[in-house]
Amino acid sequence: MGPLLRMMLMTPIRFFGLVAAAAAFGIVALSGPAPADAYKKTGYKWPTKTITFHNSIMAEDAAVKDAVRVWNTSGAAVRFKRTSRKRAKVRIKYLKQDACLGLTRLRGRGKFATSATVYLPRPSAATALCTDRLTQTFIAAHELGHVLGLDHDERHCATMNSHGNRRGGSVCDAAGDTPPWTWRCRILEYDDVRGAVKLYGGKARMSKFATPPLCPIYPDPPAPTGLTAEPTGPGQITARFVRPADSAIPPYLLPEARANAPSYAIAAQAGTVCPDLAAAQRWAWSAPVNATQSDPVSGLQAGPNCVAVWAVDVMGRPSAPVTTSVTVL
């Protein structure tokens, strides 16, 4: 399971943060337009439409750039602009302690923000579950939302939910278990952008919410090759196929692995329509990589059958199927 990041509002000095626990997130469709008060504000906004920032932790520069990009292209009439440390109103640093904790300290005068410091978790053995680039991107986007003046929102799927990880805010978990090989790649949700538009003007770019929110973190697993099948007795066949190379999985995902080893799935059904993965049985490989796996399948109907085979990696992610036809005795 991935780390659960809890973002805690601490008053009266207006700290915002994340702490880690364990949970799995789910896939949900983007909800429709929320009520006007769905998002929440901290009480601070910037008096200008440009907010200068300086990132002093270059190891996280890609994550910070992505977080800045999604806010700058959200449609809200406000933007973050990189500048020197001396000129920056917002400074981005590592936390001094080794903890899955992100903080924003927002300073202001009256109703207006004057400066802010964003702290991202520092990579270490203690923070391995929350310092990969994608999780850092989500944390940075959340903390920049606080910089803009947004508070936590618990009523709708949002990056500003008080709990979240690279799969999005915890309220986005309502539909079930999100596959561990995906992340919420659009980063911001409609509710986040509506809050920024309310504060700074502009118009939410709805096209950003028209596509599925989840993207795979790594390429599809390679599929088996060389599939053949031959009848070996009444209602029985033997399928043979070459085991592909194992998936190249980012190391930070491996603690979430759903299986102890790569495996394969196989299914056959009568007719010319091939079976789907739900009908397949999963088995551990006995053949090494690039060697031929043989698998007997029994209990089939006589006549034409379609055979399908998938490779399945340690995350439980299947490859595309390979198929062949065979006439069963």
C-alpha positions in Angstrom: 0.0 0.0 0.0 1.1 3.5 -0.6 1.7 6.1 2.1 -1.3 8.0 3.3 -0.3 11.7 3.6 -2.3 13.7 6.1 -2.3 17.5 5.7 -2.8 19.2 9.1 -3.8 22.8 9.6 -2.1 24.2 12.7 -3.2 27.6 14.0 -2.8 30.4 14.8 0.5 30.7 12.9 -1.1 29.1 9.8 1.1 26.1 9.3 -0.1 23.4 6.9 1.4 19.9 6.7 1.3 16.3 5.8 2.1 13.2 7.9 2.3 9.6 6.8 0.3 6.5 7.5 -0.8 3.5 5.3 -3.8 3.2 3.0 -4.9 2.4 -0.5 -6.7 4.8 -2.7 -9.5 4.1 -5.2 -10.6 5.2 -8.7 -13.6 7.5 -9.0 -14.9 9.5 -11.9 -14.7 13.3 -11.6 -17.8 14.6 -9.8 -20.0 17.2 -11.4 -19.9 20.9 -10.6 -19.7 21.3 -6.8 -21.6 23.8 -4.7 -20.1 27.3 -4.6 -18.7 26.7 -1.1 -17.2 23.3 -1.8 -13.6 24.7 -1.6 -12.4 26.5 1.5 -10.2 29.6 1.9 -7.6 30.3 4.5 -8.4 34.0 4.7 -5.2 35.1 2.9 -4.7 35.9 -0.8 -2.0 37.7 -2.7 -2.5 41.3 -3.7 -0.9 40.6 -7.1 -1.6 38.1 -9.9 2.1 37.0 -10.0 3.7 35.2 -7.1 7.4 34.8 -7.2 9.1 31.7 -5.9 12.6 30.2 -5.5 13.2 26.5 -5.2 16.4 25.7 -3.2 16.1 21.9 -3.5 17.1 21.1 -7.1 16.6 17.4 -6.5 12.9 18.1 -6.4 12.9 20.6 -9.3 10.9 18.4 -11.6 8.2 17.9 -9.0 8.1 21.6 -8.3 8.0 22.5 -12.0 5.0 20.1 -12.5 3.2 21.5 -9.5 3.8 25.1 -10.7 2.7 24.2 -14.3 -0.7 22.8 -13.3 -1.5 25.8 -11.3 -0.3 28.2 -14.0 -2.3 26.5 -16.7 -5.4 25.9 -14.6 -7.3 28.9 -15.9 -7.1 30.9 -12.6 -5.8 34.4 -13.2 -2.7 34.0 -11.0 0.7 32.5 -11.8 3.8 31.4 -10.0 7.1 32.8 -11.5 10.6 31.6 -10.7 13.0 34.2 -9.5 16.1 34.6 -7.3 16.1 33.7 -3.7 16.5 37.3 -2.7 13.5 38.4 -4.7 11.2 35.5 -4.1 8.0 35.9 -2.0 7.8 32.1 -1.7 10.7 29.9 -0.8 10.7 26.1 -1.2 13.0 24.1 1.1 13.4 20.6 2.7 12.2 19.9 6.1 15.0 19.7 8.6 13.7 16.5 10.2 13.4 13.2 8.3 9.6 12.7 8.2 6.8 12.4 5.7 5.7 15.9 6.4 5.1 18.8 4.1 4.4 22.3 5.5 3.5 25.7 4.3 4.1 28.7 6.5 2.0 31.6 5.2 2.6 35.1 6.5 0.3 38.1 5.9 -0.9 41.5 6.8 -4.6 41.9 7.1 -6.3 39.8 4.5 -3.2 39.7 2.2 -0.3 37.3 2.1 3.1 38.8 2.1 5.5 35.8 2.0 5.5 32.0 2.4 7.8 29.1 3.0 7.0 25.7 1.6 8.7 22.6 3.1 8.8 19.3 1.3 9.9 16.0 2.9 13.6 15.3 2.6 14.6 11.9 1.0 15.9 9.4 3.6 15.4 5.8 4.7 12.6 7.1 6.9 10.8 8.9 4.1 11.2 6.4 1.3 7.5 5.9 0.9 6.7 9.6 0.4 9.6 11.1 -1.5 9.3 9.7 -5.0 8.9 12.3 -7.7 5.1 11.7 -8.2 4.3 11.9 -4.5 6.5 15.0 -4.2 4.6 16.6 -7.1 1.3 16.0 -5.3 2.6 17.4 -2.1 4.1 20.4 -3.8 0.8 21.1 -5.7 -1.1 20.8 -2.4 1.2 23.2 -0.6 1.1 25.7 -3.4 -2.7 25.6 -3.0 -2.2 26.7 0.5 0.1 29.4 -0.7 -2.7 30.6 -3.0 -5.0 30.8 0.0 -6.9 27.5 -0.2 -7.6 25.5 2.9 -8.5 21.8 3.2 -11.7 20.5 1.6 -13.2 17.2 2.8 -16.4 17.2 0.8 -15.2 16.7 -2.8 -12.4 15.0 -4.6 -9.6 17.5 -4.5 -5.8 17.9 -4.2 -6.7 20.0 -1.2 -8.3 17.0 0.6 -6.6 16.7 4.0 -5.4 13.2 3.1 -3.8 12.1 -0.1 -0.9 10.6 -2.0 0.2 10.3 -5.6 -3.2 8.8 -6.4 -4.9 11.9 -5.4 -7.0 13.1 -2.5 -8.6 10.6 -0.2 -12.1 11.7 -1.1 -11.3 10.5 -4.6 -11.1 7.0 -3.1 -14.9 6.5 -3.0 -15.1 3.9 -5.9 -12.6 1.4 -4.6 -9.0 0.3 -5.0 -6.8 2.3 -7.4 -4.3 0.1 -9.2 -0.9 0.6 -7.5 0.8 1.2 -10.9 -1.2 4.4 -11.6 -1.1 8.0 -10.3 -3.5 10.9 -10.6 -1.6 12.6 -13.4 -3.9 15.6 -13.8 -2.8 16.5 -10.2 -5.5 19.2 -9.7 -9.2 18.7 -9.5 -12.1 20.9 -10.6 -12.8 21.9 -7.0 -9.2 23.1 -6.5 -9.3 25.3 -9.6 -12.7 26.7 -8.7 -11.3 27.9 -5.4 -8.4 29.6 -7.1 -10.7 31.2 -9.7 -12.9 32.5 -6.9 -9.9 34.2 -5.3 -8.1 35.5 -8.3 -10.6 35.5 -11.2 -10.2 33.7 -14.5 -12.1 30.6 -15.8 -11.4 27.0 -15.1 -10.1 25.1 -18.2 -12.6 22.4 -18.3 -10.7 20.4 -21.0 -8.3 19.4 -18.3 -11.0 17.5 -16.5 -12.5 15.8 -19.6 -9.9 13.0 -19.8 -9.4 10.1 -17.4 -7.5 11.3 -14.3 -5.2 8.3 -13.9 -2.0 7.5 -15.9 0.3 4.4 -15.7 3.6 5.1 -13.9 5.6 2.7 -16.0 5.2 1.0 -19.4 2.9 -2.0 -20.0 4.5 -5.3 -19.0 5.9 -7.2 -22.0 3.6 -9.9 -23.3 4.5 -13.6 -23.8 5.5 -14.5 -27.3 5.3 -17.6 -29.6 2.0 -18.9 -28.3 0.9 -22.3 -29.7 -1.7 -24.8 -28.6 -2.3 -28.4 -29.5 -4.9 -30.9 -28.5 -3.5 -33.6 -26.2 -6.7 -35.6 -25.3 -10.4 -35.3 -25.0 -11.2 -31.8 -23.7 -7.5 -31.0 -23.2 -4.8 -29.0 -24.8 -1.2 -28.0 -24.0 -0.3 -24.4 -24.6 3.3 -23.3 -25.0 4.6 -19.7 -24.9 7.9 -17.9 -24.2 8.2 -16.1 -20.9 9.0 -12.3 -21.5 11.5 -10.2 -19.6 10.1 -8.9 -16.3 8.7 -5.4 -16.0 11.0 -2.6 -15.2 9.2 -1.3 -12.1 10.4 1.8 -10.3 11.9 0.7 -7.0 9.7 2.9 -4.9 6.6 1.0 -6.0 7.9 -2.4 -4.9 6.8 -2.1 -1.3 3.3 -2.1 -2.8 3.8 -5.3 -4.8 0.7 -7.5 -4.8 2.5 -10.8 -5.6 5.7 -12.4 -4.5 6.9 -13.1 -8.1 5.9 -12.5 -11.7 3.3 -14.9 -13.0 1.1 -15.7 -16.0 -2.6 -16.0 -16.5 -4.2 -18.4 -19.0 -7.7 -19.1 -20.2 -9.5 -20.9 -23.0 -13.1 -20.9 -24.1 -15.2 -22.5 -26.9 -15.8 -20.5 -30.0 -13.9 -17.8 -31.8 -14.3 -15.0 -29.2 -11.3 -15.1 -26.8 -11.7 -15.1 -23.0 -11.0 -12.1 -20.9 -8.7 -11.8 -17.9 -11.5 -12.4 -15.4 -11.9 -15.9 -16.7 -8.2 -16.7 -16.4 -6.3 -18.7 -13.8 -3.0 -17.4 -12.6 0.1 -19.5 -12.1 3.7 -19.0 -11.1 6.3 -19.3 -13.9 8.3 -22.5 -13.9 10.3 -21.4 -17.0 13.0 -18.8 -16.8 12.9 -15.6 -18.8 13.1 -16.2 -22.6 12.4 -20.0 -22.1 9.2 -21.8 -23.1 6.5 -22.4 -20.6 4.2 -25.4 -21.1 0.7 -25.5 -19.6 -2.0 -28.2 -19.8 -5.6 -26.9 -19.9 -8.4 -29.4 -19.5 -12.2 -29.4 -19.2 -12.7 -27.7 -22.6 -15.5 -28.2 -25.0 -14.8 -30.1 -28.3 -14.4 -27.9 -31.4 -12.8 -24.6 -32.0 -11.5 -22.8 -28.9 -9.6 -19.5 -28.4 -6.7 -19.5 -25.9 -5.4 -16.3 -24.3 -2.3 -15.8 -22.2 -1.1 -12.8 -20.2 2.1 -12.0 -18.3 1.5 -10.6 -14.8 4.1 -8.5 -12.9 4.7 -8.3 -9.2 2.3 -5.3 -9.0 -0.5 -7.5 -10.3 -0.5 -5.6 -13.6 -1.2 -7.8 -16.7 0.3 -7.4 -20.1 -1.7 -7.3 -23.3 -3.0 -10.8 -24.1 -1.6 -13.1 -26.8 -4.1 -15.4 -28.4 -4.3 -18.4 -30.7 -7.0 -20.8 -31.9 -7.1 -24.6 -31.4 -9.5 -27.4 -32.2 -10.2 -29.4 -29.1 -10.9 -33.2 -29.5 
